[in-house]
Amino acid sequence: MEHVCKRILREFVAHSPWLRAAWLAMTDVRQGYRMRAGDIETSSGATHAEFSLNQSLDYIEGVFADYKRYGGLDRFHGVGAEIGPGDNAGVALLMRRDGCERVDLVDRYFSRRDPDKQRLIYEALSKRHQLDALKGEVSWSDQALIGISAKVGHAAELFFETLARSGGGAYDFIVSRAVMEHLYDPLSALESMTLCLKAGGRMIHNVDLRDHGLFSPALHQLTFLRFPRSFYRLMTHHSGRPNRILLHDYREALERLREKCLITYRVYVTHLVGVGELKPHLDPADIPPATWRKAEEAVDKYRCHVSREFREVSSRDLAVAGLFIVVQAGDGLDRSQPCSAHVLGVDEARGTERESVCAASTVN
Ligand SMILES: C[S@@+](CC[C@H](N)C(=O)[O-])C[C@H]1O[C@@H](n2cnc3c(N)ncnc32)[C@H](O)[C@@H]1O
């Protein structure tokens, strides 16, 4: 009986946007207390917990292949960073095997994992890709991967800001999958990461702009856009839930960097509201008009519910539910000086000076 009542209550909350939002806010406060007490363990990023061995291998290889394909890379090399790797370092191992001399794994939390399962994944991955030289102990373990350095408990925002302040320019590659949408300040992180790239270095971020099940499928997939910013923050700040930074925000930040000749960039759309996944992912200009129309119509049906901050955003922008962002750093950064993470805001003169030699906004 108690079980049935609980299920009915859960269903009722799931179908009521405001009750569900209140519950999310409560659990976010709880997560805040846990983090202040030093507990950074989370199920976010425990991607491999439910996977079979073959699914794990497919996932790791797929993520790695996507970085190379959409990042336009022949090989990884130099020093890399993966932000928010979650429970497995398989992608970093493949980056090492491809040519990176070191890969740093920067994660705010510690994703729960099963060491035995990890060992099996690494063994099987090693068999396929000859990774044995990267095994630091007799058997595979997360703690002993040669040339892979885990920075657990480091928010990407602070990690890269600190590095940028001390000179930046440390990385040839910074990659992430399904992570930028969890950052509490992804746009400042994007700036700081730019400063941490070497000249010619690349950032490749796959960003899932959907609601990650906060309200869907019980409610419309755009339900998370109906809450005012301050209230939404209460639901998400400590727990790393989706930050609701959407295409138009990224584009504005990227354009600011491009106008200062610090980067060139490209964007691919991975998902559209009302359409689903686009495979292969497409440059917005290559999406057929009929597909855009279908997606925009799906947004238009829900538009009247979205909160004020999204009212002026075009339906086309709101329709983009997933992105690949590929950034290439130019040589516009003066790396001889320690830089502030907000150098872009305060150093207008340098940016303007360089504007006249600006390249096109595409990564070759
Ligand atoms: C959805 S998981 C993705 C994990 C992995 N990239 C994958 O594809 O399976 C999001 C990851 O981002 C991490 N994360 C959340 N907020 C972060 C932050 N501010 N800085 C760094 N990592 C963060 C989480 O701990 C988690 O590992």
The ligand as an SDF file (V2000), in Angstrom:
LIG
                    3D

 27 29  0  0  0  0  0  0  0  0999 V2000
   27.0780   13.5210  -18.0030 C   0  0  0  0  0  0  0  0  0  0  0  0
   28.6520   13.2850  -17.3230 S   0  0  0  0  0  0  0  0  0  0  0  0
   29.6190   12.9520  -18.7580 C   0  0  0  0  0  0  0  0  0  0  0  0
   30.7470   12.0020  -18.4730 C   0  0  0  0  0  0  0  0  0  0  0  0
   31.5760   11.5770  -19.6820 C   0  0  0  0  0  0  0  0  0  0  0  0
   32.1330   12.6990  -20.3860 N   0  0  0  0  0  0  0  0  0  0  0  0
   30.7860   10.6970  -20.6150 C   0  0  0  0  0  0  0  0  0  0  0  0
   30.6190   11.0380  -21.7970 O   0  0  0  0  0  0  0  0  0  0  0  0
   30.3420    9.6450  -20.1690 O   0  0  0  0  0  0  0  0  0  0  0  0
   29.1400   14.9150  -16.8290 C   0  0  0  0  0  0  0  0  0  0  0  0
   30.5030   14.9710  -16.1800 C   0  0  0  0  0  0  0  0  0  0  0  0
   30.8290   16.3410  -15.9290 O   0  0  0  0  0  0  0  0  0  0  0  0
   31.3950   16.4480  -14.6400 C   0  0  0  0  0  0  0  0  0  0  0  0
   31.2180   17.8470  -14.1870 N   0  0  0  0  0  0  0  0  0  0  0  0
   30.0910   18.4640  -13.7820 C   0  0  0  0  0  0  0  0  0  0  0  0
   30.3490   19.7490  -13.4690 N   0  0  0  0  0  0  0  0  0  0  0  0
   31.6660   19.9500  -13.6930 C   0  0  0  0  0  0  0  0  0  0  0  0
   32.5280   21.0790  -13.5630 C   0  0  0  0  0  0  0  0  0  0  0  0
   32.0720   22.2580  -13.1470 N   0  0  0  0  0  0  0  0  0  0  0  0
   33.8420   20.9230  -13.8710 N   0  0  0  0  0  0  0  0  0  0  0  0
   34.3100   19.7160  -14.3150 C   0  0  0  0  0  0  0  0  0  0  0  0
   33.5400   18.6280  -14.4590 N   0  0  0  0  0  0  0  0  0  0  0  0
   32.2290   18.7380  -14.1540 C   0  0  0  0  0  0  0  0  0  0  0  0
   30.6300   15.3970  -13.8390 C   0  0  0  0  0  0  0  0  0  0  0  0
   31.2940   15.0300  -12.6570 O   0  0  0  0  0  0  0  0  0  0  0  0
   30.6030   14.2580  -14.8420 C   0  0  0  0  0  0  0  0  0  0  0  0
   31.7730   13.5120  -14.8080 O   0  0  0  0  0  0  0  0  0  0  0  0
  1  2  1  0
  2  3  1  0
  2 10  1  0
  3  4  1  0
  4  5  1  0
  5  6  1  0
  5  7  1  0
  7  8  2  0
  7  9  1  0
 10 11  1  0
 11 12  1  0
 11 26  1  0
 12 13  1  0
 13 14  1  0
 13 24  1  0
 14 15  1  0
 14 23  1  0
 15 16  2  0
 16 17  1  0
 17 18  1  0
 17 23  2  0
 18 19  1  0
 18 20  2  0
 20 21  1  0
 21 22  2  0
 22 23  1  0
 24 25  1  0
 24 26  1  0
 26 27  1  0
M  CHG  2   2   1   9  -1
M  END
$$$$
